Amino acid sequence: MPTNILSDRLRRLMDHGIITQTPASEGSKHQAYVLTEKGEAIRPILKAMRQWGLEWEEGTRAGLG
């Protein structure tokens, strides 16, 4: 994914309070993104959508647990 598209999507998620930005590790210039309480609240919905895809869309694979 082009970095400008990724940056835009991450910014939009932050603007809506779904994720927050934090240093990836102490002394690092890199940033990590963590779900907020609002973001955690949509986890069951996303899991249900993934499960639907696995059951109904041929060739769909789950990459995350």
PyMOL Python script that loads the backbone (N, CA, C, O; Angstrom):
from pymol import cmd

cmd.read_pdbstr("""\
ATOM      1  N   MET A   1       0.855  -1.167   0.000  1.00  0.00           N
ATOM      2  CA  MET A   1       0.000   0.000   0.000  1.00  0.00           C
ATOM      3  C   MET A   1       0.905   1.236   0.000  1.00  0.00           C
ATOM      4  O   MET A   1       1.861   1.304   0.773  1.00  0.00           O
ATOM      5  N   PRO A   2       0.616   2.182  -0.839  1.00  0.00           N
ATOM      6  CA  PRO A   2       1.417   3.409  -0.854  1.00  0.00           C
ATOM      7  C   PRO A   2       1.358   4.113   0.508  1.00  0.00           C
ATOM      8  O   PRO A   2       0.311   4.137   1.155  1.00  0.00           O
ATOM      9  N   THR A   3       2.477   4.676   0.928  1.00  0.00           N
ATOM     10  CA  THR A   3       2.552   5.278   2.263  1.00  0.00           C
ATOM     11  C   THR A   3       1.591   6.448   2.434  1.00  0.00           C
ATOM     12  O   THR A   3       1.092   6.673   3.537  1.00  0.00           O
ATOM     13  N   ASN A   4       1.320   7.195   1.367  1.00  0.00           N
ATOM     14  CA  ASN A   4       0.393   8.316   1.520  1.00  0.00           C
ATOM     15  C   ASN A   4      -1.027   7.835   1.814  1.00  0.00           C
ATOM     16  O   ASN A   4      -1.758   8.486   2.561  1.00  0.00           O
ATOM     17  N   ILE A   5      -1.418   6.712   1.238  1.00  0.00           N
ATOM     18  CA  ILE A   5      -2.752   6.164   1.509  1.00  0.00           C
ATOM     19  C   ILE A   5      -2.807   5.618   2.934  1.00  0.00           C
ATOM     20  O   ILE A   5      -3.776   5.857   3.654  1.00  0.00           O
ATOM     21  N   LEU A   6      -1.781   4.895   3.338  1.00  0.00           N
ATOM     22  CA  LEU A   6      -1.727   4.368   4.701  1.00  0.00           C
ATOM     23  C   LEU A   6      -1.765   5.508   5.714  1.00  0.00           C
ATOM     24  O   LEU A   6      -2.516   5.443   6.687  1.00  0.00           O
ATOM     25  N   SER A   7      -0.970   6.541   5.499  1.00  0.00           N
ATOM     26  CA  SER A   7      -0.939   7.689   6.411  1.00  0.00           C
ATOM     27  C   SER A   7      -2.310   8.340   6.520  1.00  0.00           C
ATOM     28  O   SER A   7      -2.743   8.698   7.615  1.00  0.00           O
ATOM     29  N   ASP A   8      -2.987   8.493   5.406  1.00  0.00           N
ATOM     30  CA  ASP A   8      -4.317   9.097   5.405  1.00  0.00           C
ATOM     31  C   ASP A   8      -5.299   8.237   6.204  1.00  0.00           C
ATOM     32  O   ASP A   8      -6.089   8.761   6.989  1.00  0.00           O
ATOM     33  N   ARG A   9      -5.250   6.943   6.007  1.00  0.00           N
ATOM     34  CA  ARG A   9      -6.180   6.052   6.714  1.00  0.00           C
ATOM     35  C   ARG A   9      -5.904   6.044   8.212  1.00  0.00           C
ATOM     36  O   ARG A   9      -6.835   6.058   9.018  1.00  0.00           O
ATOM     37  N   LEU A  10      -4.632   6.022   8.586  1.00  0.00           N
ATOM     38  CA  LEU A  10      -4.290   6.059  10.008  1.00  0.00           C
ATOM     39  C   LEU A  10      -4.735   7.378  10.633  1.00  0.00           C
ATOM     40  O   LEU A  10      -5.256   7.387  11.749  1.00  0.00           O
ATOM     41  N   ARG A  11      -4.537   8.486   9.929  1.00  0.00           N
ATOM     42  CA  ARG A  11      -4.946   9.791  10.436  1.00  0.00           C
ATOM     43  C   ARG A  11      -6.460   9.829  10.642  1.00  0.00           C
ATOM     44  O   ARG A  11      -6.943  10.351  11.646  1.00  0.00           O
ATOM     45  N   ARG A  12      -7.196   9.276   9.693  1.00  0.00           N
ATOM     46  CA  ARG A  12      -8.660   9.262   9.805  1.00  0.00           C
ATOM     47  C   ARG A  12      -9.115   8.414  10.992  1.00  0.00           C
ATOM     48  O   ARG A  12     -10.058   8.786  11.691  1.00  0.00           O
ATOM     49  N   LEU A  13      -8.458   7.286  11.222  1.00  0.00           N
ATOM     50  CA  LEU A  13      -8.790   6.457  12.385  1.00  0.00           C
ATOM     51  C   LEU A  13      -8.497   7.204  13.689  1.00  0.00           C
ATOM     52  O   LEU A  13      -9.262   7.107  14.648  1.00  0.00           O
ATOM     53  N   MET A  14      -7.396   7.946  13.719  1.00  0.00           N
ATOM     54  CA  MET A  14      -7.077   8.749  14.904  1.00  0.00           C
ATOM     55  C   MET A  14      -8.088   9.879  15.079  1.00  0.00           C
ATOM     56  O   MET A  14      -8.539  10.142  16.194  1.00  0.00           O
ATOM     57  N   ASP A  15      -8.442  10.545  13.987  1.00  0.00           N
ATOM     58  CA  ASP A  15      -9.410  11.644  14.050  1.00  0.00           C
ATOM     59  C   ASP A  15     -10.752  11.188  14.607  1.00  0.00           C
ATOM     60  O   ASP A  15     -11.458  11.961  15.253  1.00  0.00           O
ATOM     61  N   HIS A  16     -11.099   9.933  14.356  1.00  0.00           N
ATOM     62  CA  HIS A  16     -12.374   9.386  14.830  1.00  0.00           C
ATOM     63  C   HIS A  16     -12.253   8.677  16.179  1.00  0.00           C
ATOM     64  O   HIS A  16     -13.224   8.095  16.663  1.00  0.00           O
ATOM     65  N   GLY A  17     -11.056   8.723  16.790  1.00  0.00           N
ATOM     66  CA  GLY A  17     -10.869   8.150  18.116  1.00  0.00           C
ATOM     67  C   GLY A  17     -10.836   6.643  18.161  1.00  0.00           C
ATOM     68  O   GLY A  17     -11.117   6.048  19.202  1.00  0.00           O
ATOM     69  N   ILE A  18     -10.497   6.010  17.047  1.00  0.00           N
ATOM     70  CA  ILE A  18     -10.473   4.541  16.990  1.00  0.00           C
ATOM     71  C   ILE A  18      -9.095   3.996  17.359  1.00  0.00           C
ATOM     72  O   ILE A  18      -8.985   2.912  17.933  1.00  0.00           O
ATOM     73  N   ILE A  19      -8.050   4.747  17.030  1.00  0.00           N
ATOM     74  CA  ILE A  19      -6.679   4.363  17.394  1.00  0.00           C
ATOM     75  C   ILE A  19      -5.979   5.574  18.009  1.00  0.00           C
ATOM     76  O   ILE A  19      -6.425   6.712  17.865  1.00  0.00           O
ATOM     77  N   THR A  20      -4.887   5.299  18.689  1.00  0.00           N
ATOM     78  CA  THR A  20      -4.021   6.341  19.212  1.00  0.00           C
ATOM     79  C   THR A  20      -2.586   5.990  18.841  1.00  0.00           C
ATOM     80  O   THR A  20      -2.249   4.824  18.631  1.00  0.00           O
ATOM     81  N   GLN A  21      -1.757   7.007  18.766  1.00  0.00           N
ATOM     82  CA  GLN A  21      -0.368   6.817  18.359  1.00  0.00           C
ATOM     83  C   GLN A  21       0.522   6.828  19.602  1.00  0.00           C
ATOM     84  O   GLN A  21       0.319   7.624  20.519  1.00  0.00           O
ATOM     85  N   THR A  22       1.503   5.936  19.614  1.00  0.00           N
ATOM     86  CA  THR A  22       2.422   5.829  20.729  1.00  0.00           C
ATOM     87  C   THR A  22       3.791   5.436  20.191  1.00  0.00           C
ATOM     88  O   THR A  22       3.869   4.806  19.136  1.00  0.00           O
ATOM     89  N   PRO A  23       4.881   5.792  20.888  1.00  0.00           N
ATOM     90  CA  PRO A  23       6.202   5.350  20.416  1.00  0.00           C
ATOM     91  C   PRO A  23       6.275   3.822  20.346  1.00  0.00           C
ATOM     92  O   PRO A  23       5.788   3.135  21.243  1.00  0.00           O
ATOM     93  N   ALA A  24       6.881   3.295  19.286  1.00  0.00           N
ATOM     94  CA  ALA A  24       6.975   1.843  19.102  1.00  0.00           C
ATOM     95  C   ALA A  24       7.812   1.205  20.203  1.00  0.00           C
ATOM     96  O   ALA A  24       7.487   0.119  20.683  1.00  0.00           O
ATOM     97  N   SER A  25       8.881   1.872  20.602  1.00  0.00           N
ATOM     98  CA  SER A  25       9.709   1.412  21.716  1.00  0.00           C
ATOM     99  C   SER A  25      10.473   2.607  22.245  1.00  0.00           C
ATOM    100  O   SER A  25      10.602   3.624  21.564  1.00  0.00           O
ATOM    101  N   GLU A  26      10.968   2.484  23.433  1.00  0.00           N
ATOM    102  CA  GLU A  26      11.673   3.602  24.058  1.00  0.00           C
ATOM    103  C   GLU A  26      12.865   4.040  23.204  1.00  0.00           C
ATOM    104  O   GLU A  26      13.696   3.218  22.818  1.00  0.00           O
ATOM    105  N   GLY A  27      12.941   5.319  22.920  1.00  0.00           N
ATOM    106  CA  GLY A  27      14.022   5.865  22.134  1.00  0.00           C
ATOM    107  C   GLY A  27      13.855   5.699  20.633  1.00  0.00           C
ATOM    108  O   GLY A  27      14.721   6.133  19.873  1.00  0.00           O
ATOM    109  N   SER A  28      12.779   5.091  20.189  1.00  0.00           N
ATOM    110  CA  SER A  28      12.554   4.848  18.773  1.00  0.00           C
ATOM    111  C   SER A  28      11.861   6.039  18.129  1.00  0.00           C
ATOM    112  O   SER A  28      11.047   6.714  18.760  1.00  0.00           O
ATOM    113  N   LYS A  29      12.192   6.289  16.868  1.00  0.00           N
ATOM    114  CA  LYS A  29      11.494   7.322  16.100  1.00  0.00           C
ATOM    115  C   LYS A  29      10.199   6.770  15.517  1.00  0.00           C
ATOM    116  O   LYS A  29       9.321   7.536  15.122  1.00  0.00           O
ATOM    117  N   HIS A  30      10.076   5.460  15.460  1.00  0.00           N
ATOM    118  CA  HIS A  30       8.908   4.816  14.879  1.00  0.00           C
ATOM    119  C   HIS A  30       7.713   4.911  15.811  1.00  0.00           C
ATOM    120  O   HIS A  30       7.862   4.993  17.030  1.00  0.00           O
ATOM    121  N   GLN A  31       6.528   4.899  15.221  1.00  0.00           N
ATOM    122  CA  GLN A  31       5.290   4.976  15.976  1.00  0.00           C
ATOM    123  C   GLN A  31       4.524   3.666  15.869  1.00  0.00           C
ATOM    124  O   GLN A  31       4.610   2.952  14.870  1.00  0.00           O
ATOM    125  N   ALA A  32       3.785   3.375  16.907  1.00  0.00           N
ATOM    126  CA  ALA A  32       2.875   2.233  16.912  1.00  0.00           C
ATOM    127  C   ALA A  32       1.464   2.786  17.060  1.00  0.00           C
ATOM    128  O   ALA A  32       1.270   3.904  17.537  1.00  0.00           O
ATOM    129  N   TYR A  33       0.508   2.010  16.654  1.00  0.00           N
ATOM    130  CA  TYR A  33      -0.893   2.416  16.745  1.00  0.00           C
ATOM    131  C   TYR A  33      -1.632   1.397  17.594  1.00  0.00           C
ATOM    132  O   TYR A  33      -1.508   0.189  17.392  1.00  0.00           O
ATOM    133  N   VAL A  34      -2.403   1.903  18.544  1.00  0.00           N
ATOM    134  CA  VAL A  34      -3.101   1.062  19.509  1.00  0.00           C
ATOM    135  C   VAL A  34      -4.581   1.406  19.463  1.00  0.00           C
ATOM    136  O   VAL A  34      -4.958   2.573  19.359  1.00  0.00           O
ATOM    137  N   LEU A  35      -5.409   0.378  19.543  1.00  0.00           N
ATOM    138  CA  LEU A  35      -6.847   0.619  19.584  1.00  0.00           C
ATOM    139  C   LEU A  35      -7.227   1.329  20.874  1.00  0.00           C
ATOM    140  O   LEU A  35      -6.718   1.000  21.946  1.00  0.00           O
ATOM    141  N   THR A  36      -8.113   2.293  20.768  1.00  0.00           N
ATOM    142  CA  THR A  36      -8.690   2.947  21.933  1.00  0.00           C
ATOM    143  C   THR A  36      -9.845   2.083  22.438  1.00  0.00           C
ATOM    144  O   THR A  36     -10.127   1.025  21.876  1.00  0.00           O
ATOM    145  N   GLU A  37     -10.503   2.535  23.490  1.00  0.00           N
ATOM    146  CA  GLU A  37     -11.681   1.821  23.974  1.00  0.00           C
ATOM    147  C   GLU A  37     -12.745   1.769  22.875  1.00  0.00           C
ATOM    148  O   GLU A  37     -13.413   0.750  22.698  1.00  0.00           O
ATOM    149  N   LYS A  38     -12.896   2.855  22.151  1.00  0.00           N
ATOM    150  CA  LYS A  38     -13.839   2.902  21.033  1.00  0.00           C
ATOM    151  C   LYS A  38     -13.440   1.895  19.954  1.00  0.00           C
ATOM    152  O   LYS A  38     -14.294   1.210  19.391  1.00  0.00           O
ATOM    153  N   GLY A  39     -12.136   1.809  19.669  1.00  0.00           N
ATOM    154  CA  GLY A  39     -11.639   0.855  18.687  1.00  0.00           C
ATOM    155  C   GLY A  39     -11.855  -0.586  19.122  1.00  0.00           C
ATOM    156  O   GLY A  39     -12.231  -1.439  18.318  1.00  0.00           O
ATOM    157  N   GLU A  40     -11.616  -0.847  20.387  1.00  0.00           N
ATOM    158  CA  GLU A  40     -11.835  -2.205  20.910  1.00  0.00           C
ATOM    159  C   GLU A  40     -13.296  -2.612  20.795  1.00  0.00           C
ATOM    160  O   GLU A  40     -13.604  -3.792  20.625  1.00  0.00           O
ATOM    161  N   ALA A  41     -14.196  -1.636  20.886  1.00  0.00           N
ATOM    162  CA  ALA A  41     -15.625  -1.936  20.818  1.00  0.00           C
ATOM    163  C   ALA A  41     -16.045  -2.458  19.447  1.00  0.00           C
ATOM    164  O   ALA A  41     -17.067  -3.135  19.335  1.00  0.00           O
ATOM    165  N   ILE A  42     -15.271  -2.155  18.398  1.00  0.00           N
ATOM    166  CA  ILE A  42     -15.646  -2.663  17.071  1.00  0.00           C
ATOM    167  C   ILE A  42     -14.983  -4.001  16.731  1.00  0.00           C
ATOM    168  O   ILE A  42     -15.246  -4.576  15.674  1.00  0.00           O
ATOM    169  N   ARG A  43     -14.130  -4.491  17.621  1.00  0.00           N
ATOM    170  CA  ARG A  43     -13.449  -5.770  17.375  1.00  0.00           C
ATOM    171  C   ARG A  43     -14.439  -6.915  17.106  1.00  0.00           C
ATOM    172  O   ARG A  43     -14.228  -7.663  16.152  1.00  0.00           O
ATOM    173  N   PRO A  44     -15.513  -7.089  17.905  1.00  0.00           N
ATOM    174  CA  PRO A  44     -16.443  -8.192  17.629  1.00  0.00           C
ATOM    175  C   PRO A  44     -17.110  -8.072  16.253  1.00  0.00           C
ATOM    176  O   PRO A  44     -17.380  -9.083  15.604  1.00  0.00           O
ATOM    177  N   ILE A  45     -17.370  -6.863  15.819  1.00  0.00           N
ATOM    178  CA  ILE A  45     -17.983  -6.649  14.507  1.00  0.00           C
ATOM    179  C   ILE A  45     -17.021  -7.083  13.405  1.00  0.00           C
ATOM    180  O   ILE A  45     -17.415  -7.765  12.459  1.00  0.00           O
ATOM    181  N   LEU A  46     -15.760  -6.683  13.533  1.00  0.00           N
ATOM    182  CA  LEU A  46     -14.759  -7.048  12.529  1.00  0.00           C
ATOM    183  C   LEU A  46     -14.535  -8.557  12.491  1.00  0.00           C
ATOM    184  O   LEU A  46     -14.373  -9.140  11.419  1.00  0.00           O
ATOM    185  N   LYS A  47     -14.528  -9.187  13.665  1.00  0.00           N
ATOM    186  CA  LYS A  47     -14.372 -10.644  13.706  1.00  0.00           C
ATOM    187  C   LYS A  47     -15.556 -11.339  13.042  1.00  0.00           C
ATOM    188  O   LYS A  47     -15.381 -12.333  12.337  1.00  0.00           O
ATOM    189  N   ALA A  48     -16.756 -10.818  13.268  1.00  0.00           N
ATOM    190  CA  ALA A  48     -17.952 -11.398  12.648  1.00  0.00           C
ATOM    191  C   ALA A  48     -17.890 -11.243  11.129  1.00  0.00           C
ATOM    192  O   ALA A  48     -18.271 -12.159  10.399  1.00  0.00           O
ATOM    193  N   MET A  49     -17.418 -10.102  10.650  1.00  0.00           N
ATOM    194  CA  MET A  49     -17.295  -9.897   9.208  1.00  0.00           C
ATOM    195  C   MET A  49     -16.258 -10.845   8.617  1.00  0.00           C
ATOM    196  O   MET A  49     -16.455 -11.384   7.528  1.00  0.00           O
ATOM    197  N   ARG A  50     -15.154 -11.049   9.332  1.00  0.00           N
ATOM    198  CA  ARG A  50     -14.142 -11.993   8.858  1.00  0.00           C
ATOM    199  C   ARG A  50     -14.725 -13.401   8.773  1.00  0.00           C
ATOM    200  O   ARG A  50     -14.510 -14.117   7.795  1.00  0.00           O
ATOM    201  N   GLN A  51     -15.461 -13.784   9.807  1.00  0.00           N
ATOM    202  CA  GLN A  51     -16.051 -15.122   9.832  1.00  0.00           C
ATOM    203  C   GLN A  51     -17.045 -15.297   8.694  1.00  0.00           C
ATOM    204  O   GLN A  51     -17.094 -16.358   8.073  1.00  0.00           O
ATOM    205  N   TRP A  52     -17.835 -14.271   8.415  1.00  0.00           N
ATOM    206  CA  TRP A  52     -18.786 -14.325   7.309  1.00  0.00           C
ATOM    207  C   TRP A  52     -18.041 -14.564   6.003  1.00  0.00           C
ATOM    208  O   TRP A  52     -18.443 -15.406   5.200  1.00  0.00           O
ATOM    209  N   GLY A  53     -16.956 -13.825   5.789  1.00  0.00           N
ATOM    210  CA  GLY A  53     -16.171 -13.987   4.571  1.00  0.00           C
ATOM    211  C   GLY A  53     -15.596 -15.388   4.440  1.00  0.00           C
ATOM    212  O   GLY A  53     -15.599 -15.969   3.354  1.00  0.00           O
ATOM    213  N   LEU A  54     -15.102 -15.930   5.548  1.00  0.00           N
ATOM    214  CA  LEU A  54     -14.547 -17.284   5.522  1.00  0.00           C
ATOM    215  C   LEU A  54     -15.612 -18.315   5.152  1.00  0.00           C
ATOM    216  O   LEU A  54     -15.327 -19.287   4.452  1.00  0.00           O
ATOM    217  N   GLU A  55     -16.822 -18.101   5.616  1.00  0.00           N
ATOM    218  CA  GLU A  55     -17.899 -19.064   5.362  1.00  0.00           C
ATOM    219  C   GLU A  55     -18.524 -18.904   3.983  1.00  0.00           C
ATOM    220  O   GLU A  55     -18.943 -19.895   3.385  1.00  0.00           O
ATOM    221  N   TRP A  56     -18.598 -17.686   3.467  1.00  0.00           N
ATOM    222  CA  TRP A  56     -19.394 -17.428   2.278  1.00  0.00           C
ATOM    223  C   TRP A  56     -18.602 -17.033   1.039  1.00  0.00           C
ATOM    224  O   TRP A  56     -19.137 -17.110  -0.067  1.00  0.00           O
ATOM    225  N   GLU A  57     -17.386 -16.625   1.179  1.00  0.00           N
ATOM    226  CA  GLU A  57     -16.615 -16.178   0.027  1.00  0.00           C
ATOM    227  C   GLU A  57     -15.481 -17.143  -0.261  1.00  0.00           C
ATOM    228  O   GLU A  57     -14.504 -17.207   0.485  1.00  0.00           O
ATOM    229  N   GLU A  58     -15.613 -17.887  -1.334  1.00  0.00           N
ATOM    230  CA  GLU A  58     -14.624 -18.882  -1.723  1.00  0.00           C
ATOM    231  C   GLU A  58     -13.254 -18.225  -1.902  1.00  0.00           C
ATOM    232  O   GLU A  58     -13.143 -17.147  -2.486  1.00  0.00           O
ATOM    233  N   GLY A  59     -12.234 -18.875  -1.401  1.00  0.00           N
ATOM    234  CA  GLY A  59     -10.870 -18.379  -1.531  1.00  0.00           C
ATOM    235  C   GLY A  59     -10.442 -17.406  -0.455  1.00  0.00           C
ATOM    236  O   GLY A  59      -9.305 -16.934  -0.467  1.00  0.00           O
ATOM    237  N   THR A  60     -11.339 -17.094   0.486  1.00  0.00           N
ATOM    238  CA  THR A  60     -11.005 -16.195   1.588  1.00  0.00           C
ATOM    239  C   THR A  60     -10.207 -16.954   2.634  1.00  0.00           C
ATOM    240  O   THR A  60     -10.526 -18.092   2.978  1.00  0.00           O
ATOM    241  N   ARG A  61      -9.166 -16.305   3.130  1.00  0.00           N
ATOM    242  CA  ARG A  61      -8.335 -16.916   4.165  1.00  0.00           C
ATOM    243  C   ARG A  61      -8.224 -15.952   5.330  1.00  0.00           C
ATOM    244  O   ARG A  61      -8.276 -14.737   5.139  1.00  0.00           O
ATOM    245  N   ALA A  62      -8.070 -16.483   6.540  1.00  0.00           N
ATOM    246  CA  ALA A  62      -7.866 -15.659   7.737  1.00  0.00           C
ATOM    247  C   ALA A  62      -6.373 -15.537   7.985  1.00  0.00           C
ATOM    248  O   ALA A  62      -5.671 -16.544   8.082  1.00  0.00           O
ATOM    249  N   GLY A  63      -5.887 -14.309   8.086  1.00  0.00           N
ATOM    250  CA  GLY A  63      -4.466 -14.090   8.345  1.00  0.00           C
ATOM    251  C   GLY A  63      -4.168 -13.784   9.797  1.00  0.00           C
ATOM    252  O   GLY A  63      -3.023 -13.902  10.232  1.00  0.00           O
ATOM    253  N   LEU A  64      -5.178 -13.395  10.550  1.00  0.00           N
ATOM    254  CA  LEU A  64      -4.988 -13.034  11.948  1.00  0.00           C
ATOM    255  C   LEU A  64      -5.919 -13.848  12.824  1.00  0.00           C
ATOM    256  O   LEU A  64      -6.994 -14.263  12.393  1.00  0.00           O
ATOM    257  N   GLY A  65      -5.495 -14.071  14.060  1.00  0.00           N
ATOM    258  CA  GLY A  65      -6.305 -14.841  14.995  1.00  0.00           C
ATOM    259  C   GLY A  65      -7.277 -14.055  15.779  1.00  0.00           C
ATOM    260  O   GLY A  65      -8.008 -14.615  16.596  1.00  0.00           O
TER     261      GLY A  65
END
""", "prot")
cmd.dss("prot")
cmd.show_as("cartoon", "prot")
cmd.util.cbc("prot")
cmd.orient("prot")
